[in-house]
Amino acid sequence: MVNIAIIGYGYWGPNLVRNFSSTPGASVKWVADLRAERLEIAKRNFPSIETTTELERVIQDPEVHAVVIATPVFTHFELGMKALLAGKHVLIEKPMTDSVAHAEQLIASAKERGLTLMVDHTFLYTAAVQKIKHLIDSGELGSVKYFDSTRINLGLIQQDVNVLWDLAPHDISILNYLMSSKPRSVQATGVSHIHNGIENIAYLTVNYDQDFIAHFHCSWSSPVKMRMMLLGGDKKMVVFNDMEPTDKIRVYDTAHTISNDEEKQRVLVDYRVGDIYIPKLPIQEALSGMAADFIQSIQTGKAPIASYESGLFTVKVLEAAQVSIKENGREVII
Ligand SMILES: NC(=O)c1ccc[n+]([C@@H]2O[C@H](COP(=O)([O-])OP(=O)(O)OC[C@H]3O[C@@H](n4cnc5c(N)ncnc54)[C@H](O)[C@@H]3O)[C@@H](O)[C@H]2O)c1
């Protein structure tokens, strides 16, 4: 049995407590938060779990094997490092850290101690992303040419991170999971209407050496909520609309073919528009798959799907995007 302590019982923490409480091989021993009123709610919902505002008690408890960190981003590094130094396996909420340097230090520390370090990139465990991965790996889409994601709504404006750090980790981690090639550079632009330098609307392009491009649009200022991802292959294309309750994915038998008209010396482009199908997806809570993967990784030593590499990749793209935004969209090599 892997005994777990969960630090942070704000918005997301309760979901982690609920899922880990029903994960085979896991037992939630502690919930810690600096706010006593949050712990009262935790105690009411989960009477058998111990609660505390003293983090050291939790991190130093010899009966605790793993620490789950669901606090704001700027605390991830310090709490993660404390837990690793105390010999605990660590699961950190997305984004892994507030800088590449911090992510690399956590990874080095986990490697040195042979501990599991994982990031909660929840979307990798959704049935939709698993299905898209299968469509790409089986060759059904052909060679993937673009990834285009829109994640916008009237969002909760964060005080410490901009809209990309808040929303784009989901899409960047999905991009990294689906595509085996690594990007060359990023370019980003954004605007802060709050006048505190924290961008509430941002556009990010990730460039590759191959003829593949990825683009992300994130906003906290949209009157409509959109969670839409397009992937285009040279055989088929996929639309992933996460606002749909069930039919989240549509596969379009659509592509274009290019040929040369030697006589007129020009390139001809033909569109092929065929059938559309909606794959049946199993109903499963992504967080429960994520929690099970963390426990299995601790028990077997295997690398989890949401590995520290995916956490580091995401932070690298975000950090480069931040530089690019502040320099008016300059291309930043990563
Ligand atoms: N995976 C997902 O889909 C998903 C969804 C939402 C949030 N998140 C992530 O979860 C993390 C927390 O986000 P949230 O929305 O729950 O924030 P939140 O502000 O609602 O909750 C954070 C909690 O942490 C507590 N806290 C702060 N500093 C602490 C410390 N040093 N020690 C102990 N407790 C501390 C706060 O009192 C608060 O209760 C963030 O990294 C966020 O990006 C992930």
The ligand as an SDF file (V2000), in Angstrom:
LIG
                    3D

 44 48  0  0  0  0  0  0  0  0999 V2000
   -4.8290   19.0780  -13.7470 N   0  0  0  0  0  0  0  0  0  0  0  0
   -5.7900   19.9540  -13.9110 C   0  0  0  0  0  0  0  0  0  0  0  0
   -6.6590   19.8210  -14.7940 O   0  0  0  0  0  0  0  0  0  0  0  0
   -5.8350   21.1290  -12.9880 C   0  0  0  0  0  0  0  0  0  0  0  0
   -7.0240   21.8700  -12.8150 C   0  0  0  0  0  0  0  0  0  0  0  0
   -7.0000   22.9580  -11.9410 C   0  0  0  0  0  0  0  0  0  0  0  0
   -5.8350   23.3070  -11.2650 C   0  0  0  0  0  0  0  0  0  0  0  0
   -4.7060   22.5700  -11.4800 N   0  0  0  0  0  0  0  0  0  0  0  0
   -3.4530   22.9240  -10.8080 C   0  0  0  0  0  0  0  0  0  0  0  0
   -3.5620   22.6560   -9.4170 O   0  0  0  0  0  0  0  0  0  0  0  0
   -2.7590   23.5690   -8.6810 C   0  0  0  0  0  0  0  0  0  0  0  0
   -3.6380   24.2530   -7.6410 C   0  0  0  0  0  0  0  0  0  0  0  0
   -4.6460   24.9690   -8.3160 O   0  0  0  0  0  0  0  0  0  0  0  0
   -6.0360   25.3140   -7.6100 P   0  0  0  0  0  0  0  0  0  0  0  0
   -6.8970   25.8740   -8.6820 O   0  0  0  0  0  0  0  0  0  0  0  0
   -6.5200   24.1670   -6.7970 O   0  0  0  0  0  0  0  0  0  0  0  0
   -5.5770   26.5030   -6.6390 O   0  0  0  0  0  0  0  0  0  0  0  0
   -6.3100   27.0230   -5.3270 P   0  0  0  0  0  0  0  0  0  0  0  0
   -5.7300   28.3600   -5.0440 O   0  0  0  0  0  0  0  0  0  0  0  0
   -7.7790   26.8560   -5.4350 O   0  0  0  0  0  0  0  0  0  0  0  0
   -5.8240   25.9970   -4.1910 O   0  0  0  0  0  0  0  0  0  0  0  0
   -4.5060   25.9310   -3.7350 C   0  0  0  0  0  0  0  0  0  0  0  0
   -4.5410   25.5330   -2.2630 C   0  0  0  0  0  0  0  0  0  0  0  0
   -3.1920   25.4260   -1.8150 O   0  0  0  0  0  0  0  0  0  0  0  0
   -3.0860   25.9900   -0.5260 C   0  0  0  0  0  0  0  0  0  0  0  0
   -1.6900   26.3910   -0.3530 N   0  0  0  0  0  0  0  0  0  0  0  0
   -1.0360   27.4290   -0.9150 C   0  0  0  0  0  0  0  0  0  0  0  0
    0.2650   27.4190   -0.5680 N   0  0  0  0  0  0  0  0  0  0  0  0
    0.4170   26.3490    0.2420 C   0  0  0  0  0  0  0  0  0  0  0  0
    1.5170   25.8030    0.9400 C   0  0  0  0  0  0  0  0  0  0  0  0
    2.7380   26.3590    0.8580 N   0  0  0  0  0  0  0  0  0  0  0  0
    1.3150   24.7010    1.6720 N   0  0  0  0  0  0  0  0  0  0  0  0
    0.0940   24.1370    1.7630 C   0  0  0  0  0  0  0  0  0  0  0  0
   -0.9890   24.6140    1.1510 N   0  0  0  0  0  0  0  0  0  0  0  0
   -0.8290   25.7000    0.3900 C   0  0  0  0  0  0  0  0  0  0  0  0
   -4.0560   27.1640   -0.5310 C   0  0  0  0  0  0  0  0  0  0  0  0
   -4.4450   27.5090    0.7870 O   0  0  0  0  0  0  0  0  0  0  0  0
   -5.2020   26.6050   -1.3660 C   0  0  0  0  0  0  0  0  0  0  0  0
   -6.1850   26.0030   -0.5590 O   0  0  0  0  0  0  0  0  0  0  0  0
   -2.1380   24.5300   -9.7110 C   0  0  0  0  0  0  0  0  0  0  0  0
   -0.8630   24.0790  -10.0580 O   0  0  0  0  0  0  0  0  0  0  0  0
   -3.0830   24.3830  -10.9060 C   0  0  0  0  0  0  0  0  0  0  0  0
   -2.4480   24.6820  -12.1420 O   0  0  0  0  0  0  0  0  0  0  0  0
   -4.6980   21.5000  -12.2960 C   0  0  0  0  0  0  0  0  0  0  0  0
  1  2  1  0
  2  3  2  0
  2  4  1  0
  4  5  1  0
  4 44  2  0
  5  6  2  0
  6  7  1  0
  7  8  2  0
  8  9  1  0
  8 44  1  0
  9 10  1  0
  9 42  1  0
 10 11  1  0
 11 12  1  0
 11 40  1  0
 12 13  1  0
 13 14  1  0
 14 15  2  0
 14 16  1  0
 14 17  1  0
 17 18  1  0
 18 19  2  0
 18 20  1  0
 18 21  1  0
 21 22  1  0
 22 23  1  0
 23 24  1  0
 23 38  1  0
 24 25  1  0
 25 26  1  0
 25 36  1  0
 26 27  1  0
 26 35  1  0
 27 28  2  0
 28 29  1  0
 29 30  1  0
 29 35  2  0
 30 31  1  0
 30 32  2  0
 32 33  1  0
 33 34  2  0
 34 35  1  0
 36 37  1  0
 36 38  1  0
 38 39  1  0
 40 41  1  0
 40 42  1  0
 42 43  1  0
M  CHG  2   8   1  16  -1
M  END
$$$$
